[in-house]
C-alpha cells in the first residue's frame, strides 16, 4: 500500500510540476476520452457506455460530487493512476472479453492534464 501511495504522490508531483505554459488542450482531452474511456463511462461520463454493465463491478458514474471532489483535490492524479495502474485486470479484461481492441497509447503528462480538464468540464456541465 505504501508503494502505491508513493506512486500516486510521485504522479501528483510530476503532473503539478510541469510549466504553466503547457496548458491543457481540450480537443486532445476530448479525443482521448471518446477513444479510450467513453466505451465504458459513456459520453456523459455517467457510466452509460455500451460496456458499462459488462464489467464487474459495473462502471461508476463519474459525475458524482465525491468523484468531482477527488478530481479537484488531486488534479491529474486520479486519471493517471487509473490509466497507468487499472484496478487489477478490470479494464483490460472487460475490453478483452467484449472483443474490444484498443491500440496502445504512450501517455504523456499533457495527455493526463488534457483528459482531466475535459472530464472536469463535462462534470461541471452535468450538475
C-alpha positions in Angstrom: 0.0 0.0 0.0 2.8 2.4 0.8 4.3 1.8 -2.6 1.0 2.7 -4.3 0.7 5.9 -2.2 4.3 6.8 -3.1 3.5 6.1 -6.8 0.4 8.4 -6.7 2.3 11.1 -4.8 5.1 11.0 -7.4 2.5 11.3 -10.2 1.0 14.3 -8.4 4.4 15.9 -8.2 5.1 15.2 -11.9 1.7 16.5 -13.0 1.8 19.6 -10.9 5.5 20.5 -11.5 5.0 21.0 -15.3 5.4 24.5 -16.6 2.2 26.6 -16.7 2.9 27.2 -20.4 1.7 23.7 -21.2 -2.0 24.5 -20.6 -4.4 21.6 -21.3 -5.8 21.3 -24.8 -9.5 20.4 -24.6 -9.6 18.9 -28.0 -6.9 16.4 -27.1 -8.7 15.6 -23.8 -12.0 15.1 -25.6 -10.4 12.9 -28.2 -8.6 10.7 -25.6 -11.8 10.4 -23.6 -14.0 9.5 -26.6 -11.5 7.0 -28.0 -10.4 5.4 -24.7 -13.0 5.9 -22.0 -16.5 6.5 -23.4 -17.0 2.8 -24.3 -17.4 2.2 -20.6 -18.1 5.6 -19.0 -20.3 6.9 -21.8 -20.2 10.3 -23.5 -21.9 11.8 -20.4 -19.3 10.3 -18.0 -22.2 8.7 -16.1 -21.3 5.1 -16.6 -23.6 4.7 -19.6 -21.3 3.4 -22.3 -22.0 0.2 -24.2 -19.6 -1.8 -21.9 -20.7 -0.2 -18.6 -22.7 -3.1 -17.3 -20.4 -5.7 -18.7 -17.6 -5.0 -16.2 -17.7 -6.4 -12.7 -18.2 -4.1 -10.8 -20.2 -2.1 -13.3 -18.7 1.2 -14.5 -19.3 4.0 -12.0 -20.9 7.4 -12.6 -18.1 9.9 -12.5 -20.3 12.9 -12.2 -20.9 12.3 -8.5 -19.9 15.0 -6.0 -17.4 12.6 -4.4 -15.6 11.9 -7.7 -15.6 15.6 -8.6 -14.1 16.4 -5.2 -11.3 13.8 -5.8 -10.6 15.3 -9.2 -10.4 18.8 -7.7 -8.1 17.6 -4.8 -5.8 15.6 -6.9 -5.6 17.1 -10.4 -4.4 14.6 -12.9 -3.5 12.0 -10.3 -6.9 10.2 -10.3 -7.0 10.0 -14.1 -3.3 8.9 -14.4 -3.5 6.3 -11.6 -6.5 4.6 -13.2 -4.9 4.6 -16.7 -1.4 3.5 -15.6 -2.5 1.0 -13.0 -6.0 -0.2 -13.6 -8.0 -1.9 -10.8 -6.3 -5.3 -11.2 -7.2 -6.6 -14.7 -10.6 -5.0 -14.7 -10.2 -2.6 -17.6 -8.1 -4.9 -19.9 -10.3 -7.9 -19.1 -13.6 -6.0 -19.8 -12.2 -4.9 -23.2 -10.8 -8.4 -24.0 -13.9 -10.3 -23.0 -16.0 -8.0 -25.2 -13.7 -8.2 -28.2 -12.6 -4.5 -28.0 -9.1 -3.9 -29.3 -7.6 -0.7 -28.1 -4.2 0.3 -29.6 -1.5 1.1 -27.0 -1.0 4.7 -26.2 2.2 6.4 -24.9 0.6 8.6 -22.3 2.2 12.0 -21.6 1.8 14.4 -18.7 0.0 16.7 -21.1 -2.5 13.9 -22.0 -3.3 13.5 -18.3 -3.8 17.2 -17.9 -6.0 17.4 -21.1 -8.1 14.4 -20.1 -8.5 15.8 -16.5 -9.6 19.2 -17.9 -12.1 17.7 -20.3 -13.6 15.4 -17.7 -13.9 18.2 -15.2 -15.6 20.4 -17.8 -18.2 17.7 -18.6 -18.8 17.0 -14.9 -19.4 20.7 -14.2 -21.9 21.0 -17.1 -23.8 17.9 -15.8 -24.5 19.5 -12.4 
